[in-house]
């Protein structure tokens, strides 16, 4: 039989909690172009038209996130930071093909331009008024 001295016990220091990291923002889960409607018709003589989209969760421009727009395959130079905006007549002149049917594509992008979520493209038609003489 071996006799041992009493165990030498000491309290360990309290665990220091790690500094809280900023909460990671939830990733975007859905984006949909709501205007113009897929297969719909826009009436415009200048090419300017309104765009609207639904996005969940809401856009976070404070993080540098924005909406990139592509019209008929051409990326428009200005990124948007709202969910409703107009494609201007100048942008139309720069990007639109000389056809009746057009395609609009949108993506939520981060500060570096990397796509975070891409909307399903919509095809729409443009009707321009003209006078018969």
N, C-alpha and C positions, 0 to 999 in steps of 0.2 A: 504494500500500500504506500502510495506517494502522497505526501501532504503538500499542497500548493498554498502559497500565500494568497491573501484576498486579491481579487482582480483589481487592476488599476484602471479606474473608469474616469473619463473626463467628458464634459459636455462639449459637443462640437458647436462652432459658431453658427448663428442663425444663417440660413441660406439667403443670400442677397438675390432678390428677384432681378431677372434680366430687364433692361430698360424696354419699355413697351415700344414696339415698332409701330409706325403709323399703320392704321388698318388698311389692308389692300382693298381698293375699290372693286366691287363686283364687276366681272366682265360683262360686256354688252351681250344680251341674250337674244334680242330680236330687233330687226330694222325692216321697215316696209315703206315703199313709196306709196303715198295715198293720193297724191295729185302730181301730175296728171294720172288719170286712170289708165290701166293697161287696156289697150284697144280703143281708148277714147279719142275724142277730137278736141283740139284747141283752136279757138278762133283768134288769130292775131295777124295784123298786117306788118308789124315791125319785127316779129320774132320773139318779143319779150313775152314770157309766160311765168306763171307762179308754180312753185314746187312745194310740196308738203310731205313730211314723212313722220312715221311713228317710230319711236326708239325706246327700248327698255334696257337698262335703266336710263334716265335722262342723260343727255350729252354733258360731258365734263370739260368745258373749254378751259377751266382753270388748270387742268393737267396738260393742256396743249392739244386735246382731242378736237377734231373738227370733221366736217363733212366734205369729202372730195366728190366732184361731179364730173361725169363723162357724158358728153352729148355726141351721138353718132360716132363713137370711137375716139373722140378728141377730149382729152382732159382739160377742163376749164382751169385757167390760172388761179382764180380766187377760191380759197377754201371757205366754207360757211361755218358759222358757229351758232346758228339757229336752225330750228326744224321747219321753218317756213321762210322762203326767200324767192326772189325772182331770178330767172336767167335773163340777163339783159339783152337788148337788141344787139349791142356790140359783140357779146359772147355768141349770140346766135349767128351773126355774120361770120365770125371766126370759125365756128365749129360745125354748123349744120350742113348736111349734105343737101344738094338741090333735088330733093325727092319729097314725096308726100308723106311717107312713113319715116318716123324717127325713133331712135332708141335713147333712153335715159338710164344711166347707171349711177348709183351712189355707193359710197363706202364711208364708214366711220374710220378715220385714220388717227394715228397718234402724232405726236410732235415731229417725229422723223418722217412721217408720210407712210408708215407701215399700216396696211389695212388691218383693222381689228375685227370688222364685220362688214360683209358686203350684202347689199339688198338685191333681191331678184330684179333684174332689169325690166323696164316697162317699154312697150312699143306704143306709140301714139301717132296720130295724124294731125296735120296742120291745115286749117282752112283759112285761106286769105280771101277777103272780100275784094271784088273788082266790079267796075261799072261796065255795062254793055253800052256801046254808043250806037 
